[in-house]
């Protein structure tokens, strides 16, 4: 891959765009088809909870893929691993288009997620090959901004496509994106030279790298804060199509526009958090903003309040989430930069465990009250983690000079 330190001008811009699109893969595979979920449920004659297993399975795959591809990229380099993972993503996406049943579709989503996990983890690892401290934070902020823009654009595009081509047409577009990124990756140079790769002989060396990071308390606090934030986000993502369309009565297109506009708050939060002189303070502040409005959203859903209140709680909640994602990514990857692929894998797999767990829970019962209880539980866990983060001493290279 092209490295930031080795390029300048338009080549550097190309590198940032490339990394940002890789970082957006989870949003692309999850958010673009969200407006079609109620229609998909009716097509396959199933329930909201079973339909939401498509989200859970792809998130499980993204987590597994992060572990597999992250460690392998530390050993064999970033480029070959990225090409293999994108190839798997393309094949599984193509097969999913012809799904005869919801359960076949769910299995395809697992492999789609495993393939997409390579793009996700390498969007963290490649910048960490050459950057650290605030410089790494700036690059990761670009990824964070794309992680906010992608959830905004994806359901909006999906909403426009939903009535005309349905979920299968959206998956054709996902396949095209995967093919484009595969060929783009082929022309990008490697970012991890052979001299810097993990010279692993077997499973023990990989296990040792994971063990070292799992025993690093600072790193794991950042990991769990990122994970619980993503869990809350996916509780919102998996419940929103049914709440906004079925409960509040909006169309698929209107849902895409509403959801997309809300998701822009994630991008704004990821930008604003970089204004904090001490990035850890930005993480803690973002967590408490996220927690406060998540609890407010839980109240709104539990009492089935007017749609305006649903929106007033969602937007600042997502803004706080964006602050958490960008700062936790940067702080975590800075701590784990010596084993960037492994650190990126841990950041990804744990967040998707949380996300996969909450997605089907919100679909139980009448959608509103299960979602409210889920939001409340996740918010309280996030508050406890934020208190733990407050006690950490700031990292010197993460303080703005």
C-alpha positions in Angstrom: 0.0 0.0 0.0 1.1 3.6 -0.5 2.5 4.9 2.7 1.9 8.5 4.0 5.5 9.1 4.6 6.5 8.0 1.0 4.0 10.1 -1.0 2.9 13.6 -1.3 0.3 15.7 -3.2 -2.3 13.8 -5.2 -0.7 10.4 -4.3 -1.3 11.1 -0.7 -4.9 12.2 -1.4 -5.3 8.9 -3.3 -4.0 7.0 -0.3 -6.4 8.7 2.1 -9.4 8.0 -0.2 -8.3 4.4 -0.6 -8.0 3.9 3.2 -11.2 5.7 3.9 -13.2 3.5 1.5 -11.6 0.4 3.1 -12.7 1.7 6.5 -16.3 2.2 5.2 -16.8 -1.5 4.3 -18.8 -2.3 7.4 -21.2 0.5 6.6 -21.5 -0.5 3.0 -22.3 -4.1 3.7 -24.7 -3.2 6.6 -26.3 0.2 5.9 -27.0 0.2 2.1 -29.7 -2.5 2.2 -31.3 -1.3 5.5 -34.2 0.4 3.7 -35.1 -3.0 2.1 -35.2 -5.0 5.3 -39.0 -4.7 5.9 -39.6 -5.7 2.3 -37.1 -8.6 2.6 -38.9 -9.8 5.7 -42.1 -10.0 3.7 -40.4 -11.6 0.6 -39.0 -14.4 2.7 -42.1 -14.7 4.9 -40.1 -14.4 8.1 -39.9 -12.1 11.2 -37.9 -9.0 12.1 -35.7 -10.9 14.4 -34.7 -13.5 11.8 -34.2 -10.8 9.2 -31.9 -9.0 11.6 -29.8 -12.1 11.8 -28.4 -11.0 8.4 -26.9 -8.0 10.3 -25.6 -10.3 13.2 -24.0 -12.8 10.8 -22.2 -10.2 8.8 -20.9 -8.6 12.0 -19.7 -12.0 13.2 -18.0 -12.4 9.9 -16.4 -9.0 10.1 -15.0 -9.9 13.5 -13.7 -13.3 12.4 -12.2 -11.7 9.3 -10.5 -9.1 11.3 -8.7 -11.8 13.4 -7.8 -13.9 10.4 -6.6 -11.2 8.1 -5.1 -8.9 10.7 -2.7 -11.6 12.0 -1.9 -12.9 8.5 -1.1 -9.4 7.3 1.5 -9.0 10.0 3.2 -12.1 8.7 2.7 -12.0 4.9 2.2 -8.3 4.2 -0.9 -6.1 3.8 -1.4 -6.3 0.0 -1.7 -10.1 -0.6 -4.1 -10.5 2.3 -6.2 -7.6 1.2 -6.6 -9.0 -2.3 -7.6 -12.4 -0.9 -10.2 -10.9 1.5 -11.7 -8.7 -1.2 -11.9 -11.7 -3.5 -13.9 -13.6 -0.9 -16.1 -10.5 -0.4 -16.8 -10.4 -4.1 -17.7 -14.1 -4.5 -19.9 -14.2 -1.4 -21.7 -11.0 -2.5 -22.4 -12.5 -6.0 -23.7 -15.7 -4.5 -26.0 -13.9 -2.0 -27.8 -12.2 -4.9 -29.3 -15.6 -5.9 -30.4 -16.5 -2.3 -33.5 -18.7 -2.5 -34.3 -18.3 1.3 -33.5 -16.1 4.2 -31.3 -18.8 5.8 -29.2 -19.1 2.6 -28.8 -15.3 2.6 -27.7 -15.3 6.2 -25.0 -17.9 5.5 -23.8 -15.8 2.6 -23.6 -12.8 4.9 -21.2 -14.6 7.1 -18.7 -15.1 4.3 -19.4 -11.6 3.0 -18.4 -10.3 6.5 -15.3 -12.4 6.7 -14.1 -11.0 3.3 -15.1 -7.4 4.3 -13.2 -7.9 7.6 -9.9 -7.7 5.7 -10.7 -4.3 4.3 -11.8 -3.1 7.8 -8.8 -4.3 9.8 -6.3 -3.1 7.1 -7.8 0.3 7.1 -6.4 0.5 10.7 -3.1 -1.4 10.1 -1.8 0.3 7.0 -1.7 3.8 8.5 -0.1 2.4 11.7 2.7 1.0 9.6 4.0 4.5 9.2 2.3 6.8 11.7 2.1 7.2 15.4 0.8 9.7 18.0 -1.1 12.7 16.7 0.0 12.0 13.1 -1.7 8.6 13.3 -4.7 10.3 14.9 -5.1 12.6 11.9 -5.1 9.8 9.4 -7.5 7.7 11.6 -9.8 10.8 11.8 -10.1 10.6 8.0 -11.2 6.9 8.4 -13.6 8.1 11.2 -15.1 10.8 9.0 -15.7 8.2 6.2 -17.3 6.0 8.8 -19.7 8.8 9.4 -20.3 9.7 5.8 -20.7 6.1 4.6 -23.7 5.4 7.0 -25.2 8.7 5.7 -24.8 7.9 2.0 -25.4 4.2 2.1 -29.0 4.1 3.3 -29.8 7.1 1.2 -28.6 5.4 -1.9 -30.4 2.2 -0.8 -33.6 4.2 -0.3 -33.5 5.5 -3.8 -32.8 1.9 -5.1 -35.2 0.0 -2.9 -38.4 0.4 -4.8 -36.9 -0.1 -8.3 -34.3 -2.9 -7.8 -34.8 -4.1 -4.3 -32.1 -5.6 -2.1 -30.7 -7.7 -4.9 -29.9 -4.6 -7.0 -28.2 -3.1 -4.0 -26.0 -6.2 -3.7 -25.1 -5.8 -7.4 -23.8 -2.4 -6.5 -21.9 -3.8 -3.5 -20.3 -6.4 -5.8 -19.2 -3.6 -8.2 -17.6 -1.7 -5.3 -15.7 -4.9 -4.2 -14.4 -5.5 -7.8 -13.3 -1.8 -8.1 -11.4 -2.0 -4.7 -9.8 -5.4 -5.7 -8.3 -3.9 -8.9 -7.4 -0.6 -7.1 -5.6 -2.7 -4.4 -3.5 -4.5 -7.1 -1.9 -1.2 -8.2 -1.1 0.0 -4.7 2.4 -0.8 -3.3 3.0 -2.7 -0.1 3.2 -0.7 3.2 4.8 -3.4 5.4 8.2 -4.5 4.0 9.5 -8.0 4.6 12.1 -6.7 7.2 9.3 -5.5 9.5 6.9 -8.5 9.3 6.3 -10.9 12.1 8.5 -13.9 11.7 6.0 -16.3 13.1 6.7 -20.0 13.1 3.4 -21.2 14.3 0.3 -20.6 16.3 2.2 -19.9 19.5 3.7 -16.7 18.2 0.3 -15.4 17.1 -1.2 -16.3 20.4 1.7 -14.4 22.2 0.9 -11.3 20.3 -2.7 -11.4 21.2 -1.9 -12.3 24.8 0.3 -9.2 25.2 -2.4 -6.9 24.0 -5.2 -8.6 25.9 -3.1 -8.0 29.1 -2.6 -4.3 28.3 -5.2 -2.6 30.5 -5.0 0.7 28.7 -5.4 -0.9 25.3 -8.4 -3.0 26.4 -10.3 0.0 27.9 -10.0 1.7 24.5 -11.1 -1.5 22.8 -14.2 -2.0 25.0 -15.2 1.7 24.7 -15.0 1.4 20.9 -16.9 -1.9 21.1 -19.7 -0.7 23.4 -20.1 2.4 21.2 -20.5 0.2 18.1 -22.9 -2.0 20.0 -25.1 1.0 20.7 -24.8 2.1 17.0 -25.9 -1.3 15.8 -28.8 -1.4 18.2 -29.9 1.8 16.5 -29.1 0.6 13.0 -31.0 -2.7 13.4 -34.1 -1.2 15.0 -34.3 2.0 13.0 -35.7 0.5 9.7 -38.7 -1.0 11.6 -39.2 1.9 14.0 -39.0 4.7 11.3 -40.9 2.8 8.6 -43.3 0.5 10.3 -44.0 2.4 13.6 -43.7 6.0 12.4 -45.0 5.2 8.8 -42.2 6.7 6.6 -41.3 5.2 3.2 -38.1 3.4 2.3 -36.8 6.5 0.6 -37.7 8.8 3.5 -36.0 6.4 5.9 -32.9 6.5 3.8 -32.8 10.3 3.9 -33.6 10.5 7.6 -31.1 7.8 8.6 -28.5 9.3 6.3 -28.9 12.7 7.7 -28.6 11.4 11.2 -25.5 9.5 10.4 -23.7 12.6 9.3 -23.5 13.4 13.0 -21.0 10.6 13.4 -18.7 12.3 10.9 -19.0 15.6 12.7 -18.2 14.0 16.0 -15.1 12.3 14.6 -13.9 15.7 13.4 -14.7 17.7 16.5 -13.0 15.2 18.9 -9.6 16.1 17.3 -9.9 19.6 18.6 -9.3 18.4 22.1 -5.8 19.0 23.3 -5.8 15.7 25.2 -7.4 13.1 23.0 -8.3 10.9 26.0 -10.5 13.8 27.3 -12.2 13.8 23.9 -12.9 10.1 24.3 -14.4 10.5 27.8 -16.5 13.6 26.8 -17.8 11.8 23.7 -18.8 8.8 25.8 -20.8 10.8 28.2 -22.6 12.6 25.4 -23.4 9.3 23.8 -24.6 7.8 27.1 -26.9 10.8 28.1 -28.7 10.9 24.8 -28.9 7.1 24.5 -30.8 7.0 27.8 -33.0 9.8 26.4 -33.7 7.7 23.3 -34.5 4.7 25.5 -37.1 6.9 27.3 -38.6 8.1 24.0 -38.9 4.5 22.6 -40.2 3.0 25.8 -43.0 5.6 25.9 -43.6 5.7 22.1 -43.1 9.5 22.0 -43.5 11.6 18.9 -41.0 11.1 16.0 -39.5 14.6 16.7 -38.3 13.4 20.1 -36.8 10.3 18.5 -34.8 12.5 16.2 -33.7 15.0 18.9 -32.2 12.1 20.9 -30.6 10.3 18.0 -28.6 13.1 16.4 -26.5 14.0 19.5 -26.2 10.4 20.5 -24.6 9.6 17.1 -22.4 12.8 17.4 -21.0 11.4 20.7 -20.6 8.0 19.0 -18.4 9.6 16.3 -16.2 11.2 19.0 -15.8 7.7 20.6 -15.0 5.9 17.4 -12.3 8.3 16.2 -10.6 8.8 19.5 -10.7 5.1 20.6 -9.4 4.0 17.2 -6.5 6.4 17.4 -5.6 5.7 21.1 -5.9 2.0 20.7 -3.8 1.7 17.5 -1.2 4.0 19.0 -0.8 1.7 22.0 -0.8 -1.4 19.8 1.3 0.0 16.9 4.1 -2.6 17.3 1.6 -5.3 16.3 -0.7 -3.2 14.2 -2.5 -6.1 12.4 -3.2 -7.8 15.7 -4.3 -4.6 17.4 -6.6 -3.8 14.6 -8.0 -7.3 14.7 -8.8 -7.1 18.4 -10.4 -3.6 18.0 -12.6 -5.1 15.2 -13.5 -8.5 16.6 -14.7 -7.3 20.0 -16.7 -4.5 18.6 -18.5 -6.9 16.3 -19.2 -9.3 19.1 -21.1 -6.6 20.8 -22.8 -5.5 17.6 -23.8 -9.0 16.6 -25.3 -9.6 20.1 -27.5 -6.6 20.2 -28.9 -6.7 16.6 -31.4 -9.6 17.1 -32.3 -8.6 20.6 -33.9 -5.3 19.5 -36.2 -7.3 17.2 -37.8 -9.3 19.9 -41.4 -8.3 20.8 -42.8 -5.0 19.7 -39.3 -3.5 18.7 -39.8 -0.3 20.7 -39.4 -1.7 24.3 -36.7 -4.3 23.5 -34.8 -1.5 21.8 -35.3 0.8 24.8 -34.0 -1.8 27.3 -31.0 -2.5 25.0 -30.1 1.2 24.7 -30.3 1.6 28.5 -28.1 -1.5 29.2 -25.4 -0.5 26.7 -25.4 3.1 27.8 -24.8 2.1 31.5 -21.9 -0.1 30.5 -20.4 2.7 28.5 -20.6 5.1 31.4 -18.7 2.6 33.6 -16.0 2.3 31.0 -15.7 6.1 30.7 -15.1 6.4 34.4 -12.3 3.8 34.1 -10.8 5.8 31.1 -10.9 9.0 33.2 -8.3 7.5 35.6 -5.7 6.8 32.8 -2.8 9.1 32.4 -2.8 10.8 29.0 -0.3 9.5 26.4 2.4 12.1 25.8 2.3 11.8 22.0 -1.5 12.2 22.0 -1.4 15.6 23.6 -1.7 18.5 21.1 1.4 20.7 21.3 
